């Protein structure tokens, strides 16, 4: 089973201009599996702050922080 990395930020931004404030992104094997609004503190979630950008790369969504894949 692959481990899930959960990261949170003040804003999750998409290339189409949409955003989630604040938000959580779940990442498995370098690809975004899920994203949602941050409502409550969640176990095993790493707070990165700032902006996470989600970009489409082929059939996959990839999360970036400061122009580097998370």
C-alpha positions as CSV (number, residue, x, y, z in Angstrom):
1,X,0.0,0.0,0.0
2,X,1.3,3.5,-0.9
3,X,1.6,6.1,1.8
4,X,-0.5,9.3,1.5
5,X,1.2,12.6,2.2
6,X,-1.2,15.3,3.3
7,X,-0.1,18.9,2.9
8,X,-1.9,22.1,3.8
9,X,-1.6,25.7,2.7
10,X,-3.3,29.1,2.9
11,X,-4.4,28.6,-0.7
12,X,-4.6,25.8,-3.2
13,X,-4.5,27.4,-6.7
14,X,-5.5,25.8,-10.0
15,X,-4.4,26.8,-13.5
16,X,-8.0,27.7,-14.5
17,X,-8.1,30.4,-11.8
18,X,-10.1,28.5,-9.2
19,X,-8.7,28.3,-5.6
20,X,-9.5,26.7,-2.2
21,X,-8.6,28.8,0.9
22,X,-7.3,27.3,3.0
23,X,-6.8,23.8,1.6
24,X,-5.4,20.3,1.9
25,X,-3.8,18.2,-0.9
26,X,-3.4,14.5,-0.6
27,X,-0.4,13.2,-2.6
28,X,0.4,9.5,-3.5
29,X,3.5,8.6,-5.5
30,X,4.0,12.3,-6.4
31,X,0.5,12.7,-7.9
32,X,-2.5,14.6,-6.4
33,X,-5.1,12.1,-5.3
34,X,-7.5,14.5,-3.6
35,X,-7.9,18.1,-2.5
36,X,-10.4,19.8,-0.3
37,X,-11.0,22.8,2.0
38,X,-9.2,22.8,5.4
39,X,-12.0,22.8,8.0
40,X,-10.4,21.1,11.0
41,X,-7.0,20.1,12.1
42,X,-6.2,16.6,10.7
43,X,-3.7,14.1,11.9
44,X,-0.6,13.5,9.7
45,X,-1.0,16.8,7.8
46,X,2.1,18.9,7.1
47,X,1.4,22.7,7.1
48,X,3.4,24.3,4.3
49,X,1.6,27.7,4.3
50,X,1.6,30.1,1.4
51,X,0.3,28.8,-2.0
52,X,0.3,25.3,-3.5
53,X,-0.3,25.2,-7.2
54,X,-1.9,22.2,-8.8
55,X,-1.0,21.7,-12.5
56,X,-2.2,19.1,-15.1
57,X,0.7,17.1,-16.5
58,X,-0.7,14.6,-19.0
59,X,-3.4,12.6,-17.2
60,X,-2.0,13.5,-13.8
61,X,-2.3,16.4,-11.4
62,X,0.9,17.5,-9.7
63,X,1.2,19.8,-6.7
64,X,3.9,22.5,-6.7
65,X,5.2,24.8,-4.0
66,X,7.6,27.6,-5.1
67,X,7.7,26.1,-8.6
68,X,9.0,22.7,-7.3
69,X,7.0,19.5,-7.2
70,X,5.9,18.5,-3.7
